[in-house]
């Protein structure tokens, strides 16, 4: 039975979380680490931007400052995500190993089946999305927010997206990180990511509610992050036929993450490239 590392890292800043994910990916890529599952949280709540996102329609920086949210750019693609009361995971593994077939779609599907089993064990039924639906909510927060439309192999219940995920692939390894919201404050989500004309916030929140899901919205009895993490660990082990070795980042991985913090994730210019310039221009006009 293959052995994976299990890292339960608790709550950290958004910049540190993203830096450590990339440092761990590099360790697996060069063969100094076996595959791993990392579970982590966010302090403070953080908006992560997709690697390629730019422009003033990505995030409401003024609202994020007012709400006390961090903003950080991911190494993975996709759209903006607000991370708060959720289970966040990172799977990092070699390509074409005994668990993962190797293609992007196939690897997504393997992990999706584990996440689906996790939610089922929590009492939540879901279906696996076959691809991103056409975005019917095409302005403001809906243009930039990840949780308004399900992508390939993400989970859906009652028309609402229940999970979000994104991948980064190197030559010999890949990272998939993603989240399962336990609770979501739709009003704060709307404020943080709504970048369109000022309008009816109540109507905007109602429209989000038709697309965005979270566990305690649907479960008959509320769950917690701790409980879902325990179920997730069990389902990864059972579904993939692996055993976990509890671990912590090595000294080399910590040093690599610190360097990535300095060069990228803790660097405002890198995080907000293509965003602050547009926003500043708008304010000056």
C-alpha positions in Angstrom: 0.0 0.0 0.0 1.6 3.3 -1.1 2.5 5.7 1.8 1.7 9.5 1.5 2.7 12.3 3.8 -0.2 14.0 5.7 0.4 17.6 6.6 -2.3 19.3 8.8 -1.0 22.9 8.8 -3.7 24.8 10.6 -4.5 28.5 9.9 -1.9 30.6 8.2 -1.8 33.7 6.0 -2.9 33.4 2.4 0.6 34.2 1.2 2.2 31.6 3.3 -0.3 29.0 2.3 0.4 29.5 -1.4 4.1 29.7 -0.9 4.2 26.4 1.0 2.0 24.7 -1.7 4.5 25.6 -4.3 7.5 24.6 -2.2 5.9 21.2 -1.6 5.2 20.8 -5.3 8.8 21.4 -6.0 9.8 18.7 -3.5 7.6 16.1 -5.1 8.9 17.2 -8.5 12.5 16.5 -7.7 11.8 13.4 -5.8 12.7 14.5 -2.2 9.1 14.0 -1.1 6.6 11.2 -1.7 3.0 12.2 -2.7 1.1 14.1 0.0 -2.2 15.5 1.2 -2.0 18.9 2.9 -5.0 20.3 4.8 -4.9 24.0 5.8 -6.9 27.0 6.8 -6.8 30.8 6.4 -6.1 33.6 8.9 -7.3 36.1 8.0 -9.9 35.2 5.4 -8.3 35.6 1.9 -9.2 36.1 -1.7 -7.0 34.1 -4.0 -6.7 35.3 -7.6 -6.1 32.9 -10.5 -2.6 33.1 -11.8 -3.7 34.7 -15.1 -6.3 37.1 -13.7 -5.8 40.8 -14.4 -7.9 44.0 -14.6 -10.2 45.9 -12.5 -13.0 43.3 -12.8 -11.2 40.7 -10.7 -11.5 41.8 -7.1 -12.8 44.7 -5.1 -9.7 45.8 -3.3 -11.4 48.6 -1.3 -14.0 46.1 0.1 -11.3 43.6 0.9 -9.4 46.2 2.9 -12.6 47.2 4.7 -13.4 43.6 5.5 -9.9 42.7 6.7 -9.3 40.2 3.9 -5.9 39.3 2.5 -5.5 39.1 -1.3 -2.9 36.8 -2.8 -2.3 35.3 -6.3 -2.3 31.5 -6.7 0.2 29.6 -8.8 -2.8 27.8 -10.3 -5.3 29.2 -12.9 -9.0 29.8 -12.6 -11.0 32.6 -11.1 -11.0 34.4 -7.7 -12.0 32.5 -4.6 -12.9 33.8 -1.1 -11.4 31.4 1.5 -12.8 31.6 5.0 -14.9 28.9 6.8 -13.9 26.0 4.6 -11.9 22.8 4.3 -8.9 23.5 2.0 -6.8 20.7 0.6 -3.8 20.3 -1.6 -2.9 17.0 -3.3 0.6 16.9 -4.7 1.8 13.8 -6.5 4.0 12.5 -9.3 2.4 12.3 -12.7 1.6 8.8 -13.9 2.0 7.1 -10.5 0.0 4.1 -9.2 -3.0 6.4 -8.3 -3.2 9.1 -11.1 -3.5 8.3 -14.8 -1.6 11.5 -15.8 -4.0 13.6 -17.9 -5.4 16.8 -16.4 -9.0 15.6 -16.8 -8.3 12.1 -15.4 -6.4 13.4 -12.4 -9.3 15.9 -11.6 -11.8 13.0 -11.8 -9.8 10.8 -9.4 -9.8 13.5 -6.8 -13.4 14.4 -7.5 -14.5 10.9 -6.7 -12.7 11.1 -3.3 -14.3 14.5 -2.6 -17.7 13.1 -3.6 -17.3 10.2 -1.2 -16.2 12.7 1.5 -19.4 14.8 1.1 -21.5 11.6 0.9 -20.0 10.4 4.2 -21.0 13.8 5.7 -24.5 13.3 4.5 -24.4 15.5 1.3 -25.2 14.0 -2.1 -23.6 15.6 -5.1 -23.0 15.0 -8.8 -19.7 15.5 -10.7 -19.9 18.3 -13.3 -18.9 17.4 -16.8 -17.6 20.9 -17.6 -18.2 24.6 -17.0 -21.7 25.7 -17.7 -22.4 28.9 -19.6 -22.3 31.8 -17.2 -25.8 33.2 -16.9 -24.7 35.8 -14.4 -22.3 37.7 -16.6 -21.4 40.9 -14.7 -19.7 42.0 -11.6 -18.8 39.2 -9.1 -20.0 36.5 -11.5 -17.3 37.4 -14.0 -14.4 36.9 -11.6 -15.6 34.5 -8.9 -14.8 30.8 -9.0 -17.9 29.5 -7.1 -20.4 30.9 -9.6 -20.0 28.1 -12.2 -18.7 24.5 -11.8 -15.7 23.4 -13.9 -14.8 19.9 -15.0 -15.1 17.3 -12.2 -16.3 19.8 -9.5 -19.2 18.8 -7.4 -22.8 20.2 -7.7 -25.9 19.9 -5.5 -29.3 21.5 -6.4 -27.7 23.5 -9.1 -25.1 25.0 -6.7 -21.4 24.5 -6.9 -20.1 22.7 -3.7 -16.3 22.5 -4.4 -13.7 24.5 -6.2 -10.3 23.3 -7.5 -7.4 24.2 -9.7 -4.2 22.5 -10.9 -0.6 23.3 -11.6 1.6 20.8 -13.5 5.3 20.5 -13.7 7.3 18.0 -15.8 7.0 15.2 -13.2 4.4 16.2 -10.7 1.2 18.1 -10.2 -0.5 20.2 -7.5 -4.3 20.3 -7.2 -5.6 22.5 -4.4 -9.2 23.2 -3.7 -11.9 23.9 -1.1 -15.1 22.7 0.3 -17.0 25.6 2.0 -18.6 24.7 5.3 -20.2 28.2 5.7 -20.4 31.2 3.3 -21.5 34.7 4.1 -22.9 35.6 0.6 -23.1 39.3 1.5 -19.3 39.5 2.2 -18.5 37.3 -0.9 -20.5 39.8 -3.0 -18.7 42.8 -1.5 -15.3 41.3 -1.9 -15.7 40.2 -5.5 -18.3 42.6 -7.0 -16.6 45.0 -9.3 -19.4 46.1 -11.5 -21.6 49.2 -11.1 -23.0 49.9 -7.7 -26.4 48.4 -7.6 -28.9 46.3 -5.5 -26.8 44.2 -3.2 -29.8 42.2 -2.0 -30.6 41.2 -5.6 -26.9 40.3 -6.2 -26.8 38.1 -3.1 -30.0 36.4 -4.2 -28.4 35.6 -7.6 -25.3 34.2 -5.9 -27.5 32.0 -3.7 -28.8 30.3 -6.9 -25.3 29.2 -7.9 -23.2 29.0 -4.7 -23.4 26.1 -2.2 -21.8 25.2 1.1 -22.2 22.2 3.4 -24.2 23.8 6.3 -26.6 25.2 3.8 -27.9 21.8 2.9 -27.0 19.4 5.7 -29.8 18.7 8.2 -27.3 18.9 11.1 -24.4 21.4 10.9 -20.9 20.1 10.6 -17.4 21.6 11.3 -14.1 22.0 9.5 -12.5 19.5 11.9 -15.2 16.9 11.2 -14.9 17.2 7.4 -11.1 17.0 7.5 -11.3 13.7 9.4 -13.7 12.3 6.9 -11.6 13.5 4.0 -8.5 11.8 5.3 -10.4 8.6 5.7 -11.9 8.7 2.2 -8.5 9.5 0.6 -7.1 6.5 2.3 -10.0 4.2 1.4 -10.7 5.4 -2.1 -7.0 5.6 -3.3 -5.7 2.6 -1.3 -3.0 4.6 0.4 -1.9 5.0 4.0 -0.9 8.3 5.6 2.2 9.2 7.6 1.6 12.4 9.7 4.4 14.8 8.9 5.4 18.5 8.9 7.3 20.5 6.2 11.1 19.9 6.2 13.6 22.6 7.0 14.4 22.8 3.2 10.7 23.1 2.4 10.2 25.9 4.9 13.2 27.7 3.6 11.9 27.4 0.0 8.5 28.7 1.1 10.2 31.7 2.8 12.0 32.5 -0.4 8.8 32.2 -2.4 7.1 34.6 0.1 9.8 37.2 -0.6 9.8 36.8 -4.3 6.2 36.3 -5.1 3.4 35.6 -2.7 4.3 38.3 -0.1 5.1 40.8 -2.9 2.2 43.2 -3.6 3.5 44.0 -7.1 3.5 40.4 -8.1 0.1 39.7 -6.5 -1.7 42.7 -7.9 0.0 42.9 -11.3 -2.4 44.3 -13.9 -5.0 45.1 -11.2 -3.8 48.0 -9.1 -2.7 50.0 -12.1 -6.1 49.8 -13.6 -7.8 50.5 -10.3 -5.5 53.5 -9.7 -6.3 54.9 -13.1 -10.0 54.6 -12.5 -9.7 56.4 -9.1 -7.6 59.2 -10.7 -10.2 59.6 -13.5 
